[in-house]
Amino acid sequence: MVKNKKQKGSNAERELIHFFWKQGWAAVRVAGSGSMKYPSPDIVASNAVRRLAIECKAVGDEKKYLAQEDVEQLCAFAQKFGAEAWLAVRFDDENWYFMNVEDLRNTKGNNYSLDITLAKQKGLLFEEAIGIFRQQKLI
């Protein structure tokens, strides 16, 4: 089962990489993210104007918990790299939502959590996160 979760996460990261490249951004998966002594995100993306450090989560449950250390490492990497820190989350059968770290809920034990309701309230869709906004006609 652990292998399936790892594969699900890798596939989700690859999906986001393709989204970035299709919109004219450069993006790469970071080898060894989460398994080295140095902080590193899952994805680094840039369009020559903005740099994003992204931790990705593909979630099959209703809620996702994140260790405080993981969030702190994402922020530490982003600061040193001169990038924006984002958590990209996709709940099954839902869109990708990009969450600002400050919008995550603190839980007991200094960890963080989010669910689909919070993601829809506070998160940005992929297009919004990279600065593509579609205007709707007012009738």
N, CA, C and O atoms as CSV, one atom per row, in Angstrom:
chain,resi,resn,atom,element,x,y,z
A,1,MET,N,N,0.828,-1.204,0.000
A,1,MET,CA,C,0.000,0.000,0.000
A,1,MET,C,C,0.868,1.262,0.000
A,1,MET,O,O,0.525,2.245,-0.658
A,2,VAL,N,N,1.967,1.244,0.718
A,2,VAL,CA,C,2.863,2.401,0.740
A,2,VAL,C,C,3.365,2.681,-0.666
A,2,VAL,O,O,3.482,3.840,-1.065
A,3,LYS,N,N,3.662,1.636,-1.416
A,3,LYS,CA,C,4.128,1.816,-2.782
A,3,LYS,C,C,3.061,2.517,-3.630
A,3,LYS,O,O,3.386,3.384,-4.441
A,4,ASN,N,N,1.803,2.148,-3.446
A,4,ASN,CA,C,0.718,2.786,-4.193
A,4,ASN,C,C,0.597,4.269,-3.847
A,4,ASN,O,O,0.362,5.092,-4.732
A,5,LYS,N,N,0.754,4.617,-2.572
A,5,LYS,CA,C,0.694,6.023,-2.174
A,5,LYS,C,C,1.852,6.802,-2.785
A,5,LYS,O,O,1.682,7.933,-3.239
A,6,LYS,N,N,3.037,6.180,-2.790
A,6,LYS,CA,C,4.200,6.834,-3.379
A,6,LYS,C,C,3.980,7.038,-4.874
A,6,LYS,O,O,4.292,8.102,-5.410
A,7,GLN,N,N,3.444,6.025,-5.547
A,7,GLN,CA,C,3.166,6.123,-6.983
A,7,GLN,C,C,2.097,7.186,-7.249
A,7,GLN,O,O,2.208,7.949,-8.209
A,8,LYS,N,N,1.071,7.239,-6.408
A,8,LYS,CA,C,0.021,8.250,-6.560
A,8,LYS,C,C,0.615,9.646,-6.442
A,8,LYS,O,O,0.274,10.538,-7.219
A,9,GLY,N,N,1.509,9.838,-5.465
A,9,GLY,CA,C,2.156,11.127,-5.282
A,9,GLY,C,C,3.047,11.491,-6.464
A,9,GLY,O,O,3.042,12.634,-6.920
A,10,SER,N,N,3.805,10.529,-6.955
A,10,SER,CA,C,4.688,10.772,-8.112
A,10,SER,C,C,3.876,11.119,-9.352
A,10,SER,O,O,4.239,12.024,-10.102
A,11,ASN,N,N,2.788,10.408,-9.565
A,11,ASN,CA,C,1.928,10.702,-10.721
A,11,ASN,C,C,1.313,12.094,-10.609
A,11,ASN,O,O,1.198,12.807,-11.606
A,12,ALA,N,N,0.921,12.478,-9.404
A,12,ALA,CA,C,0.344,13.804,-9.194
A,12,ALA,C,C,1.389,14.883,-9.479
A,12,ALA,O,O,1.080,15.903,-10.096
A,13,GLU,N,N,2.616,14.659,-9.033
A,13,GLU,CA,C,3.694,15.617,-9.307
A,13,GLU,C,C,3.932,15.746,-10.809
A,13,GLU,O,O,4.094,16.854,-11.320
A,14,ARG,N,N,3.953,14.625,-11.512
A,14,ARG,CA,C,4.146,14.658,-12.971
A,14,ARG,C,C,3.012,15.405,-13.664
A,14,ARG,O,O,3.245,16.143,-14.621
A,15,GLU,N,N,1.792,15.217,-13.186
A,15,GLU,CA,C,0.638,15.926,-13.747
A,15,GLU,C,C,0.837,17.435,-13.644
A,15,GLU,O,O,0.605,18.161,-14.611
A,16,LEU,N,N,1.263,17.905,-12.479
A,16,LEU,CA,C,1.496,19.341,-12.295
A,16,LEU,C,C,2.633,19.834,-13.178
A,16,LEU,O,O,2.553,20.931,-13.733
A,17,ILE,N,N,3.678,19.049,-13.315
A,17,ILE,CA,C,4.804,19.427,-14.186
A,17,ILE,C,C,4.293,19.692,-15.601
A,17,ILE,O,O,4.658,20.691,-16.221
A,18,HIS,N,N,3.452,18.796,-16.105
A,18,HIS,CA,C,2.885,18.973,-17.455
A,18,HIS,C,C,2.041,20.242,-17.539
A,18,HIS,O,O,2.109,20.969,-18.530
A,19,PHE,N,N,1.249,20.510,-16.507
A,19,PHE,CA,C,0.433,21.729,-16.486
A,19,PHE,C,C,1.317,22.972,-16.612
A,19,PHE,O,O,1.022,23.878,-17.391
A,20,PHE,N,N,2.397,23.001,-15.842
A,20,PHE,CA,C,3.294,24.158,-15.898
A,20,PHE,C,C,3.891,24.327,-17.291
A,20,PHE,O,O,3.856,25.425,-17.847
A,21,TRP,N,N,4.435,23.265,-17.855
A,21,TRP,CA,C,5.068,23.368,-19.176
A,21,TRP,C,C,4.060,23.802,-20.246
A,21,TRP,O,O,4.407,24.562,-21.150
A,22,LYS,N,N,2.827,23.326,-20.148
A,22,LYS,CA,C,1.793,23.713,-21.133
A,22,LYS,C,C,1.464,25.199,-21.049
A,22,LYS,O,O,0.970,25.780,-22.015
A,23,GLN,N,N,1.734,25.816,-19.907
A,23,GLN,CA,C,1.454,27.255,-19.739
A,23,GLN,C,C,2.705,28.112,-19.919
A,23,GLN,O,O,2.694,29.302,-19.602
A,24,GLY,N,N,3.784,27.514,-20.428
A,24,GLY,CA,C,4.986,28.279,-20.713
A,24,GLY,C,C,5.946,28.429,-19.547
A,24,GLY,O,O,6.901,29.202,-19.631
A,25,TRP,N,N,5.716,27.716,-18.482
A,25,TRP,CA,C,6.610,27.719,-17.338
A,25,TRP,C,C,7.604,26.576,-17.475
A,25,TRP,O,O,7.331,25.603,-18.178
A,26,ALA,N,N,8.738,26.677,-16.824
A,26,ALA,CA,C,9.664,25.559,-16.664
A,26,ALA,C,C,9.408,24.969,-15.278
A,26,ALA,O,O,9.221,25.705,-14.309
A,27,ALA,N,N,9.400,23.646,-15.189
A,27,ALA,CA,C,9.144,22.997,-13.908
A,27,ALA,C,C,9.858,21.654,-13.869
A,27,ALA,O,O,9.946,20.946,-14.872
A,28,VAL,N,N,10.364,21.319,-12.690
A,28,VAL,CA,C,11.033,20.036,-12.491
A,28,VAL,C,C,10.636,19.453,-11.144
A,28,VAL,O,O,10.330,20.173,-10.193
A,29,ARG,N,N,10.652,18.118,-11.092
A,29,ARG,CA,C,10.505,17.427,-9.822
A,29,ARG,C,C,11.875,17.414,-9.163
A,29,ARG,O,O,12.893,17.291,-9.844
A,30,VAL,N,N,11.903,17.538,-7.869
A,30,VAL,CA,C,13.158,17.558,-7.136
A,30,VAL,C,C,13.457,16.145,-6.645
A,30,VAL,O,O,12.710,15.580,-5.846
A,31,ALA,N,N,14.560,15.585,-7.134
A,31,ALA,CA,C,14.953,14.231,-6.730
A,31,ALA,C,C,15.268,14.203,-5.239
A,31,ALA,O,O,15.967,15.075,-4.723
A,32,GLY,N,N,14.751,13.206,-4.566
A,32,GLY,CA,C,15.054,13.030,-3.148
A,32,GLY,C,C,14.286,13.932,-2.213
A,32,GLY,O,O,14.577,13.980,-1.018
A,33,SER,N,N,13.294,14.660,-2.745
A,33,SER,CA,C,12.548,15.545,-1.845
A,33,SER,C,C,11.914,14.708,-0.737
A,33,SER,O,O,11.328,13.655,-0.988
A,34,GLY,N,N,12.045,15.194,0.476
A,34,GLY,CA,C,11.487,14.493,1.620
A,34,GLY,C,C,12.367,13.390,2.175
A,34,GLY,O,O,12.033,12.793,3.198
A,35,SER,N,N,13.496,13.105,1.515
A,35,SER,CA,C,14.331,12.011,1.996
A,35,SER,C,C,15.799,12.403,2.169
A,35,SER,O,O,16.644,11.535,2.385
A,36,MET,N,N,16.113,13.692,2.077
A,36,MET,CA,C,17.479,14.119,2.335
A,36,MET,C,C,17.515,15.003,3.583
A,36,MET,O,O,16.479,15.404,4.114
A,37,LYS,N,N,18.737,15.293,4.035
A,37,LYS,CA,C,18.852,16.113,5.236
A,37,LYS,C,C,18.611,17.585,4.959
A,37,LYS,O,O,18.390,18.364,5.886
A,38,TYR,N,N,18.651,17.977,3.676
A,38,TYR,CA,C,18.415,19.370,3.322
A,38,TYR,C,C,16.952,19.561,2.934
A,38,TYR,O,O,16.346,18.671,2.337
A,39,PRO,N,N,16.387,20.713,3.270
A,39,PRO,CA,C,14.991,20.946,2.876
A,39,PRO,C,C,14.867,21.046,1.365
A,39,PRO,O,O,15.700,21.664,0.704
A,40,SER,N,N,13.828,20.439,0.829
A,40,SER,CA,C,13.575,20.530,-0.614
A,40,SER,C,C,12.101,20.287,-0.888
A,40,SER,O,O,11.477,19.437,-0.253
A,41,PRO,N,N,11.542,21.036,-1.837
A,41,PRO,CA,C,10.130,20.856,-2.205
A,41,PRO,C,C,10.000,19.691,-3.190
A,41,PRO,O,O,10.999,19.107,-3.608
A,42,ASP,N,N,8.776,19.366,-3.550
A,42,ASP,CA,C,8.539,18.333,-4.563
A,42,ASP,C,C,8.783,18.878,-5.968
A,42,ASP,O,O,9.300,18.173,-6.835
A,43,ILE,N,N,8.405,20.146,-6.187
A,43,ILE,CA,C,8.509,20.764,-7.511
A,43,ILE,C,C,9.066,22.178,-7.366
A,43,ILE,O,O,8.744,22.901,-6.422
A,44,VAL,N,N,9.901,22.546,-8.317
A,44,VAL,CA,C,10.344,23.928,-8.462
A,44,VAL,C,C,9.895,24.371,-9.849
A,44,VAL,O,O,10.151,23.681,-10.836
A,45,ALA,N,N,9.227,25.518,-9.926
A,45,ALA,CA,C,8.705,26.019,-11.195
A,45,ALA,C,C,9.002,27.509,-11.323
A,45,ALA,O,O,9.050,28.234,-10.330
A,46,SER,N,N,9.202,27.957,-12.575
A,46,SER,CA,C,9.474,29.371,-12.810
A,46,SER,C,C,9.044,29.766,-14.215
A,46,SER,O,O,9.024,28.950,-15.137
A,47,ASN,N,N,8.699,31.045,-14.348
A,47,ASN,CA,C,8.415,31.610,-15.670
A,47,ASN,C,C,9.346,32.794,-15.944
A,47,ASN,O,O,9.008,33.668,-16.742
A,48,ALA,N,N,10.500,32.834,-15.301
A,48,ALA,CA,C,11.517,33.882,-15.406
A,48,ALA,C,C,11.131,35.142,-14.631
A,48,ALA,O,O,11.963,36.034,-14.467
A,49,VAL,N,N,9.907,35.234,-14.159
A,49,VAL,CA,C,9.476,36.364,-13.336
A,49,VAL,C,C,9.227,35.883,-11.904
A,49,VAL,O,O,9.609,36.547,-10.940
A,50,ARG,N,N,8.593,34.744,-11.783
A,50,ARG,CA,C,8.261,34.170,-10.478
A,50,ARG,C,C,8.920,32.807,-10.326
A,50,ARG,O,O,9.105,32.080,-11.303
A,51,ARG,N,N,9.272,32.468,-9.088
A,51,ARG,CA,C,9.785,31.145,-8.749
A,51,ARG,C,C,8.885,30.563,-7.670
A,51,ARG,O,O,8.594,31.217,-6.668
A,52,LEU,N,N,8.449,29.327,-7.885
A,52,LEU,CA,C,7.582,28.658,-6.928
A,52,LEU,C,C,8.261,27.406,-6.390
A,52,LEU,O,O,8.840,26.635,-7.154
A,53,ALA,N,N,8.194,27.204,-5.087
A,53,ALA,CA,C,8.616,25.974,-4.434
A,53,ALA,C,C,7.332,25.311,-3.949
A,53,ALA,O,O,6.594,25.883,-3.146
A,54,ILE,N,N,7.071,24.104,-4.439
A,54,ILE,CA,C,5.758,23.491,-4.230
A,54,ILE,C,C,5.884,22.124,-3.564
A,54,ILE,O,O,6.637,21.262,-4.018
A,55,GLU,N,N,5.146,21.945,-2.499
A,55,GLU,CA,C,4.971,20.638,-1.882
A,55,GLU,C,C,3.641,20.109,-2.393
A,55,GLU,O,O,2.625,20.795,-2.277
A,56,CYS,N,N,3.622,18.909,-2.954
A,56,CYS,CA,C,2.416,18.340,-3.574
A,56,CYS,C,C,1.817,17.259,-2.699
A,56,CYS,O,O,2.532,16.473,-2.078
A,57,LYS,N,N,0.498,17.229,-2.658
A,57,LYS,CA,C,-0.214,16.185,-1.935
A,57,LYS,C,C,-1.417,15.752,-2.759
A,57,LYS,O,O,-2.260,16.573,-3.123
A,58,ALA,N,N,-1.493,14.456,-3.051
A,58,ALA,CA,C,-2.666,13.856,-3.684
A,58,ALA,C,C,-3.388,13.103,-2.570
A,58,ALA,O,O,-2.835,12.178,-1.975
A,59,VAL,N,N,-4.622,13.504,-2.295
A,59,VAL,CA,C,-5.312,13.051,-1.093
A,59,VAL,C,C,-6.541,12.223,-1.443
A,59,VAL,O,O,-7.391,12.642,-2.228
A,60,GLY,N,N,-6.616,11.043,-0.845
A,60,GLY,CA,C,-7.776,10.184,-1.044
A,60,GLY,C,C,-8.763,10.287,0.104
A,60,GLY,O,O,-9.913,9.869,-0.027
A,61,ASP,N,N,-8.323,10.840,1.231
A,61,ASP,CA,C,-9.189,10.987,2.404
A,61,ASP,C,C,-9.872,12.348,2.389
A,61,ASP,O,O,-9.666,13.152,1.480
A,62,GLU,N,N,-10.685,12.590,3.406
A,62,GLU,CA,C,-11.387,13.864,3.498
A,62,GLU,C,C,-10.516,14.966,4.075
A,62,GLU,O,O,-10.806,16.148,3.890
A,63,LYS,N,N,-9.458,14.593,4.768
A,63,LYS,CA,C,-8.606,15.571,5.441
A,63,LYS,C,C,-7.156,15.141,5.251
A,63,LYS,O,O,-6.856,13.950,5.164
A,64,LYS,N,N,-6.263,16.121,5.188
A,64,LYS,CA,C,-4.829,15.850,5.074
A,64,LYS,C,C,-4.112,16.525,6.226
A,64,LYS,O,O,-4.331,17.706,6.498
A,65,TYR,N,N,-3.251,15.772,6.904
A,65,TYR,CA,C,-2.435,16.299,7.983
A,65,TYR,C,C,-1.005,16.471,7.484
A,65,TYR,O,O,-0.498,15.645,6.726
A,66,LEU,N,N,-0.367,17.544,7.914
A,66,LEU,CA,C,1.011,17.827,7.532
A,66,LEU,C,C,1.829,18.068,8.791
A,66,LEU,O,O,1.395,18.759,9.713
A,67,ALA,N,N,3.012,17.490,8.810
A,67,ALA,CA,C,3.906,17.701,9.947
A,67,ALA,C,C,4.450,19.122,9.907
A,67,ALA,O,O,4.759,19.646,8.837
A,68,GLN,N,N,4.563,19.733,11.061
A,68,GLN,CA,C,5.092,21.088,11.154
A,68,GLN,C,C,6.474,21.159,10.515
A,68,GLN,O,O,6.790,22.136,9.837
A,69,GLU,N,N,7.297,20.140,10.722
A,69,GLU,CA,C,8.647,20.121,10.172
A,69,GLU,C,C,8.632,20.184,8.641
A,69,GLU,O,O,9.469,20.862,8.044
A,70,ASP,N,N,7.694,19.488,8.006
A,70,ASP,CA,C,7.609,19.516,6.541
A,70,ASP,C,C,7.266,20.913,6.029
A,70,ASP,O,O,7.838,21.381,5.044
A,71,VAL,N,N,6.338,21.566,6.701
A,71,VAL,CA,C,5.943,22.918,6.307
A,71,VAL,C,C,7.098,23.893,6.537
A,71,VAL,O,O,7.363,24.760,5.705
A,72,GLU,N,N,7.776,23.743,7.663
A,72,GLU,CA,C,8.924,24.617,7.959
A,72,GLU,C,C,10.040,24.420,6.937
A,72,GLU,O,O,10.683,25.389,6.535
A,73,GLN,N,N,10.281,23.171,6.510
A,73,GLN,CA,C,11.318,22.905,5.516
A,73,GLN,C,C,10.961,23.517,4.165
A,73,GLN,O,O,11.833,24.048,3.477
A,74,LEU,N,N,9.693,23.447,3.782
A,74,LEU,CA,C,9.258,24.080,2.530
A,74,LEU,C,C,9.532,25.581,2.596
A,74,LEU,O,O,10.072,26.159,1.653
A,75,CYS,N,N,9.166,26.201,3.694
A,75,CYS,CA,C,9.368,27.644,3.852
A,75,CYS,C,C,10.853,27.998,3.886
A,75,CYS,O,O,11.263,29.010,3.319
A,76,ALA,N,N,11.658,27.169,4.549
A,76,ALA,CA,C,13.103,27.422,4.620
A,76,ALA,C,C,13.731,27.343,3.231
A,76,ALA,O,O,14.542,28.193,2.865
A,77,PHE,N,N,13.356,26.322,2.460
A,77,PHE,CA,C,13.890,26.209,1.102
A,77,PHE,C,C,13.476,27.415,0.266
A,77,PHE,O,O,14.305,28.030,-0.403
A,78,ALA,N,N,12.199,27.743,0.310
A,78,ALA,CA,C,11.679,28.851,-0.494
A,78,ALA,C,C,12.407,30.152,-0.163
A,78,ALA,O,O,12.742,30.921,-1.063
A,79,GLN,N,N,12.646,30.395,1.101
A,79,GLN,CA,C,13.334,31.624,1.500
A,79,GLN,C,C,14.758,31.649,0.947
A,79,GLN,O,O,15.184,32.662,0.392
A,80,LYS,N,N,15.490,30.558,1.089
A,80,LYS,CA,C,16.873,30.509,0.601
A,80,LYS,C,C,16.942,30.572,-0.920
A,80,LYS,O,O,17.902,31.107,-1.475
A,81,PHE,N,N,15.936,30.032,-1.597
A,81,PHE,CA,C,15.918,29.962,-3.056
A,81,PHE,C,C,15.322,31.216,-3.690
A,81,PHE,O,O,15.441,31.426,-4.897
A,82,GLY,N,N,14.684,32.044,-2.872
A,82,GLY,CA,C,14.024,33.237,-3.400
A,82,GLY,C,C,12.739,32.891,-4.120
A,82,GLY,O,O,12.405,33.492,-5.142
A,83,ALA,N,N,12.020,31.919,-3.582
A,83,ALA,CA,C,10.789,31.424,-4.218
A,83,ALA,C,C,9.594,31.618,-3.289
A,83,ALA,O,O,9.742,31.844,-2.088
A,84,GLU,N,N,8.423,31.524,-3.875
A,84,GLU,CA,C,7.173,31.520,-3.107
A,84,GLU,C,C,6.909,30.081,-2.662
A,84,GLU,O,O,7.045,29.152,-3.458
A,85,ALA,N,N,6.537,29.893,-1.413
A,85,ALA,CA,C,6.211,28.562,-0.889
A,85,ALA,C,C,4.722,28.290,-1.071
A,85,ALA,O,O,3.884,29.086,-0.647
A,86,TRP,N,N,4.394,27.165,-1.703
A,86,TRP,CA,C,3.004,26.769,-1.931
A,86,TRP,C,C,2.816,25.296,-1.609
A,86,TRP,O,O,3.716,24.481,-1.809
A,87,LEU,N,N,1.641,24.972,-1.112
A,87,LEU,CA,C,1.218,23.585,-0.977
A,87,LEU,C,C,0.168,23.357,-2.060
A,87,LEU,O,O,-0.866,24.025,-2.071
A,88,ALA,N,N,0.427,22.419,-2.970
A,88,ALA,CA,C,-0.545,22.075,-4.002
A,88,ALA,C,C,-1.219,20.781,-3.570
A,88,ALA,O,O,-0.545,19.779,-3.331
A,89,VAL,N,N,-2.529,20.796,-3.469
A,89,VAL,CA,C,-3.272,19.625,-3.012
A,89,VAL,C,C,-4.380,19.295,-3.998
A,89,VAL,O,O,-5.072,20.179,-4.503
A,90,ARG,N,N,-4.532,17.999,-4.260
A,90,ARG,CA,C,-5.638,17.541,-5.104
A,90,ARG,C,C,-6.331,16.397,-4.387
A,90,ARG,O,O,-5.775,15.310,-4.232
A,91,PHE,N,N,-7.550,16.662,-3.955
A,91,PHE,CA,C,-8.385,15.612,-3.389
A,91,PHE,C,C,-8.953,14.813,-4.555
A,91,PHE,O,O,-9.180,15.365,-5.632
A,92,ASP,N,N,-9.186,13.514,-4.350
A,92,ASP,CA,C,-9.697,12.671,-5.430
A,92,ASP,C,C,-10.920,13.301,-6.092
A,92,ASP,O,O,-11.823,13.797,-5.417
A,93,ASP,N,N,-10.933,13.271,-7.422
A,93,ASP,CA,C,-12.029,13.798,-8.240
A,93,ASP,C,C,-12.235,15.303,-8.073
A,93,ASP,O,O,-13.337,15.803,-8.303
A,94,GLU,N,N,-11.205,16.019,-7.682
A,94,GLU,CA,C,-11.274,17.473,-7.519
A,94,GLU,C,C,-10.145,18.128,-8.310
A,94,GLU,O,O,-9.251,17.450,-8.815
A,95,ASN,N,N,-10.199,19.453,-8.409
A,95,ASN,CA,C,-9.132,20.233,-9.038
A,95,ASN,C,C,-7.934,20.325,-8.109
A,95,ASN,O,O,-8.004,19.966,-6.934
A,96,TRP,N,N,-6.836,20.813,-8.661
A,96,TRP,CA,C,-5.686,21.180,-7.849
A,96,TRP,C,C,-6.002,22.503,-7.148
A,96,TRP,O,O,-6.572,23.414,-7.748
A,97,TYR,N,N,-5.630,22.592,-5.895
A,97,TYR,CA,C,-5.745,23.835,-5.138
A,97,TYR,C,C,-4.369,24.174,-4.584
A,97,TYR,O,O,-3.684,23.320,-4.020
A,98,PHE,N,N,-3.972,25.435,-4.754
A,98,PHE,CA,C,-2.700,25.916,-4.255
A,98,PHE,C,C,-2.967,26.705,-2.980
A,98,PHE,O,O,-3.688,27.702,-2.980
A,99,MET,N,N,-2.370,26.232,-1.904
A,99,MET,CA,C,-2.613,26.813,-0.594
A,99,MET,C,C,-1.393,27.578,-0.114
A,99,MET,O,O,-0.260,27.111,-0.228
A,100,ASN,N,N,-1.645,28.760,0.425
A,100,ASN,CA,C,-0.612,29.515,1.103
A,100,ASN,C,C,-0.423,28.868,2.473
A,100,ASN,O,O,-1.401,28.482,3.113
A,101,VAL,N,N,0.793,28.750,2.918
A,101,VAL,CA,C,1.090,28.085,4.186
A,101,VAL,C,C,0.323,28.737,5.344
A,101,VAL,O,O,-0.119,28.047,6.263
A,102,GLU,N,N,0.170,30.045,5.301
A,102,GLU,CA,C,-0.534,30.742,6.384
A,102,GLU,C,C,-2.011,30.361,6.475
A,102,GLU,O,O,-2.644,30.580,7.507
A,103,ASP,N,N,-2.566,29.789,5.396
A,103,ASP,CA,C,-3.981,29.426,5.394
A,103,ASP,C,C,-4.256,28.019,5.928
A,103,ASP,O,O,-5.415,27.622,6.057
A,104,LEU,N,N,-3.207,27.268,6.238
A,104,LEU,CA,C,-3.403,25.930,6.800
A,104,LEU,C,C,-3.876,26.048,8.241
A,104,LEU,O,O,-3.570,27.027,8.922
A,105,ARG,N,N,-4.622,25.050,8.706
A,105,ARG,CA,C,-5.104,25.049,10.095
A,105,ARG,C,C,-4.058,24.435,11.006
A,105,ARG,O,O,-3.465,23.404,10.689
A,106,ASN,N,N,-3.839,25.086,12.149
A,106,ASN,CA,C,-2.974,24.493,13.174
A,106,ASN,C,C,-3.777,23.449,13.931
A,106,ASN,O,O,-4.945,23.660,14.258
A,107,THR,N,N,-3.132,22.318,14.206
A,107,THR,CA,C,-3.789,21.268,14.981
A,107,THR,C,C,-3.039,21.096,16.289
A,107,THR,O,O,-1.998,21.717,16.503
A,108,LYS,N,N,-3.564,20.262,17.153
A,108,LYS,CA,C,-2.860,19.942,18.387
A,108,LYS,C,C,-1.537,19.288,18.019
A,108,LYS,O,O,-1.459,18.521,17.060
A,109,GLY,N,N,-0.518,19.592,18.773
A,109,GLY,CA,C,0.789,19.018,18.497
A,109,GLY,C,C,1.576,19.794,17.454
A,109,GLY,O,O,2.559,19.292,16.909
A,110,ASN,N,N,1.140,21.026,17.174
A,110,ASN,CA,C,1.847,21.897,16.232
A,110,ASN,C,C,1.980,21.310,14.827
A,110,ASN,O,O,2.992,21.522,14.159
A,111,ASN,N,N,0.988,20.592,14.390
A,111,ASN,CA,C,0.938,20.131,13.011
A,111,ASN,C,C,-0.099,20.958,12.273
A,111,ASN,O,O,-0.688,21.876,12.844
A,112,TYR,N,N,-0.324,20.640,11.013
A,112,TYR,CA,C,-1.273,21.376,10.192
A,112,TYR,C,C,-2.255,20.423,9.545
A,112,TYR,O,O,-1.967,19.238,9.374
A,113,SER,N,N,-3.411,20.943,9.187
A,113,SER,CA,C,-4.395,20.139,8.477
A,113,SER,C,C,-5.129,20.999,7.467
A,113,SER,O,O,-5.159,22.226,7.567
A,114,LEU,N,N,-5.720,20.326,6.492
A,114,LEU,CA,C,-6.632,20.979,5.570
A,114,LEU,C,C,-7.601,19.951,5.039
A,114,LEU,O,O,-7.325,18.752,5.055
A,115,ASP,N,N,-8.738,20.426,4.568
A,115,ASP,CA,C,-9.731,19.564,3.947
A,115,ASP,C,C,-10.237,20.266,2.694
A,115,ASP,O,O,-9.831,21.389,2.398
A,116,ILE,N,N,-11.122,19.604,1.963
A,116,ILE,CA,C,-11.580,20.152,0.683
A,116,ILE,C,C,-12.326,21.470,0.882
A,116,ILE,O,O,-12.244,22.353,0.028
A,117,THR,N,N,-13.047,21.619,1.985
A,117,THR,CA,C,-13.767,22.869,2.238
A,117,THR,C,C,-12.790,24.030,2.384
A,117,THR,O,O,-12.991,25.089,1.788
A,118,LEU,N,N,-11.737,23.841,3.169
A,118,LEU,CA,C,-10.731,24.886,3.337
A,118,LEU,C,C,-10.017,25.159,2.012
A,118,LEU,O,O,-9.750,26.311,1.671
A,119,ALA,N,N,-9.711,24.089,1.268
A,119,ALA,CA,C,-9.033,24.259,-0.018
A,119,ALA,C,C,-9.885,25.105,-0.970
A,119,ALA,O,O,-9.360,25.973,-1.666
A,120,LYS,N,N,-11.183,24.855,-1.001
A,120,LYS,CA,C,-12.062,25.626,-1.888
A,120,LYS,C,C,-12.242,27.066,-1.402
A,120,LYS,O,O,-12.413,27.976,-2.213
A,121,GLN,N,N,-12.204,27.275,-0.093
A,121,GLN,CA,C,-12.369,28.624,0.460
A,121,GLN,C,C,-11.118,29.474,0.291
A,121,GLN,O,O,-11.209,30.636,-0.105
A,122,LYS,N,N,-9.963,28.912,0.585
A,122,LYS,CA,C,-8.728,29.684,0.656
A,122,LYS,C,C,-7.761,29.422,-0.497
A,122,LYS,O,O,-6.906,30.256,-0.793
A,123,GLY,N,N,-7.895,28.275,-1.142
A,123,GLY,CA,C,-6.931,27.897,-2.163
A,123,GLY,C,C,-7.178,28.575,-3.504
A,123,GLY,O,O,-8.270,29.071,-3.781
A,124,LEU,N,N,-6.147,28.583,-4.318
A,124,LEU,CA,C,-6.235,29.080,-5.689
A,124,LEU,C,C,-6.213,27.899,-6.642
A,124,LEU,O,O,-5.483,26.931,-6.425
A,125,LEU,N,N,-7.008,27.978,-7.692
A,125,LEU,CA,C,-6.915,26.975,-8.743
A,125,LEU,C,C,-5.585,27.160,-9.471
A,125,LEU,O,O,-4.962,28.215,-9.348
A,126,PHE,N,N,-5.142,26.162,-10.220
A,126,PHE,CA,C,-3.851,26.224,-10.900
A,126,PHE,C,C,-3.703,27.514,-11.700
A,126,PHE,O,O,-2.698,28.213,-11.572
A,127,GLU,N,N,-4.697,27.832,-12.522
A,127,GLU,CA,C,-4.615,29.017,-13.376
A,127,GLU,C,C,-4.467,30.287,-12.549
A,127,GLU,O,O,-3.705,31.184,-12.910
A,128,GLU,N,N,-5.191,30.363,-11.447
A,128,GLU,CA,C,-5.097,31.533,-10.578
A,128,GLU,C,C,-3.714,31.618,-9.936
A,128,GLU,O,O,-3.146,32.704,-9.819
A,129,ALA,N,N,-3.179,30.480,-9.524
A,129,ALA,CA,C,-1.875,30.457,-8.861
A,129,ALA,C,C,-0.762,30.944,-9.783
A,129,ALA,O,O,0.210,31.539,-9.319
A,130,ILE,N,N,-0.898,30.696,-11.088
A,130,ILE,CA,C,0.156,31.139,-12.002
A,130,ILE,C,C,-0.189,32.460,-12.684
A,130,ILE,O,O,0.549,32.928,-13.551
A,131,GLY,N,N,-1.309,33.058,-12.293
A,131,GLY,CA,C,-1.619,34.402,-12.767
A,131,GLY,C,C,-2.507,34.487,-13.984
A,131,GLY,O,O,-2.550,35.523,-14.649
A,132,ILE,N,N,-3.224,33.404,-14.292
A,132,ILE,CA,C,-4.177,33.446,-15.410
A,132,ILE,C,C,-5.572,33.617,-14.813
A,132,ILE,O,O,-6.062,32.759,-14.078
A,133,PHE,N,N,-6.186,34.724,-15.141
A,133,PHE,CA,C,-7.529,34.995,-14.640
A,133,PHE,C,C,-8.457,35.187,-15.824
A,133,PHE,O,O,-8.129,35.910,-16.764
A,134,ARG,N,N,-9.582,34.561,-15.782
A,134,ARG,CA,C,-10.558,34.704,-16.862
A,134,ARG,C,C,-11.671,35.618,-16.371
A,134,ARG,O,O,-12.248,35.403,-15.304
A,135,GLN,N,N,-11.959,36.631,-17.161
A,135,GLN,CA,C,-13.044,37.521,-16.806
A,135,GLN,C,C,-14.343,36.929,-17.310
A,135,GLN,O,O,-14.405,36.359,-18.399
A,136,GLN,N,N,-15.369,37.070,-16.510
A,136,GLN,CA,C,-16.694,36.622,-16.924
A,136,GLN,C,C,-17.504,37.821,-17.317
A,136,GLN,O,O,-17.437,38.874,-16.683
A,137,LYS,N,N,-18.275,37.652,-18.375
A,137,LYS,CA,C,-19.136,38.750,-18.817
A,137,LYS,C,C,-20.285,38.913,-17.826
A,137,LYS,O,O,-20.882,37.941,-17.361
A,138,LEU,N,N,-20.564,40.143,-17.530
A,138,LEU,CA,C,-21.726,40.434,-16.700
A,138,LEU,C,C,-22.916,40.657,-17.607
A,138,LEU,O,O,-22.840,41.399,-18.587
A,139,ILE,N,N,-23.999,40.015,-17.274
A,139,ILE,CA,C,-25.196,40.140,-18.129
A,139,ILE,C,C,-26.186,41.065,-17.472
A,139,ILE,O,O,-27.261,41.309,-18.020
